Amino acid sequence: MIDKFLKSRLGQQIMKFGAVGFLCFFIEYALLILLKERLALSVILANTTAFTVSAVVNYILSIAFVFDTDEKADKKKQFAVFFLLAVGGCIINNLVLKLGTMVLDPFWGRSYILVKPFATGVVMVYNFITRKICIEKKPAPDPEP
């Protein structure tokens, strides 16, 4: 049953989405730590900057490898939808990061390093669902017999 799912179109898409997400997570995570530790930006500013860079890379890879987009669709409109969804993801990411660090910072001042993967996981679910609904090409309806 699992093998059948993994070979299905949705299973393949989820695996590609995961691979792109994994790469983008490392870009985002490394930038967050670099911006926070080396440039002394606030956690939220560093996270928002890192998230934005990662979102651009994610957009390019998602359109190229993950989702079957409508070739006839208006690319500017498609990017605008992606951007609005990314803003929602960034807000969720920052909220989870802020709440997590508020709880854990008294125990370790760099708790953002532990909270970030969890925040990213929450946003990953949000991203897949919203992109599948808003960006992917809708299949043509089956002709009636």
N, C-alpha and C positions, 0 to 999 in steps of 0.2 A: 504494500500500500504506500509506504514512504517512497519506495523506488519509483512508483508510478507518478506520485506527486512531483518528485524531483525532476522527472523527465517531462512533466507537463509545461505548458507555456507559462503559467503562473509561477510554478516552481523555479523554472529557469530565470524568470524575471526577478524573483525574490533573491536568488543567488547572485545575479548581476548587481542588483541594488545593494546587497550586502557587501560585495567586493568594492564597489564605488564608495559606499559609506565608510568602509574600513579605511581606505586610503584617505578619504577626506577627513575622517576623525583624526588620523595621525598628523595631517597638515594642521588642522585646527588646534589640536592638543599641544603640539610643538610651538606653534605661534603664540598660544595663550601663555605658556610658561616663559617663552622668550620675552614677550612684551611685559609680562608681570615682573619677572625677576631681573631682566637686564635694563628695561626702560622705566621700571617702577610705575607703570600705569596701574590704575585701580583695576580690580578684578573684572568689574562690569565693562569698563572701556576696553581692556585687553581682550575679554571674551567676545565682545561685539565686533571688534576689529578682526579677530581670528575667525569668528563665525562667518563674517562677510566674505573674506578671502576663500574660505572653504566652500561657501555656498556658490560662488562663481565657478569654481572648479567642479563642484557637484552638478551644477546646471549643464555645463558643457558635456561632462561624461554621461549624465542621465539622458540627455537628448541623443547623444551619439550611440550609446550602448544599451540603455535599460528600457526606456519606454518607446513604444511605437507611436510616434507623433504623426499628426496629420500633415503631410507634405504641403497641402494646400492652405494650411492655417496661416494666419497672419503672425509672423515671427515676433514682431514687436508686442503684439497682444499676448502671445505665448510667454515671452520673457516677463511681461508685466505681471501676469498671473503667477509665474514662478517666483518673482520678486516679492509679491504680496504674501505668498505662502511662506517664503523665507523669513520675512519680517515677523510673521506669526511664530515661526519656529525659533527665531532669535529671542523673542519676548518670552516664550516658554522656557527656553534654555537659560536665559538670565534669571527668570523667577526661581527655577529649580536650583540654580547655582547660588543665588542670594540666600534662599531659605536654608539650603544645606550648609553654607558657610556660616550663617548666623548661629546654627546649632553646633557646628563642629569647631569653629575658630577658637573658642575658649580652650579647647583641648590641644589644638595644633594650628598655628597661624597660617599654615599653607594647606588648609583643608580643601581648598578649591581643586587641588590635584586629585583628591579622592572623589570629590563631588562631580567633577566634570564628566567622567564616563557615564555616570548615572543620568545626568542631565541630557547627555547626547543620546542615550538609549530611549529616553522619553520622546525626544524630538524625532528620532529615527522612525518610530511608529507613526507619529503625526505626519511626517514627510511622506512616507509610503502611501498612506491612505489618501492624503489630500492631493498628491501628485497623480495618483492613479485615477482619482475622480476628475480632477481639473485639467490635467495636461495630456493624458493618454488619449489617443484617437479612439473614438467610440466605434465598436464594430457595426458593420452594416446589418440592418435587420434581415432576418431570414425571409425569403420570399414565401408568400402563402401558397399552399398547393392548389 
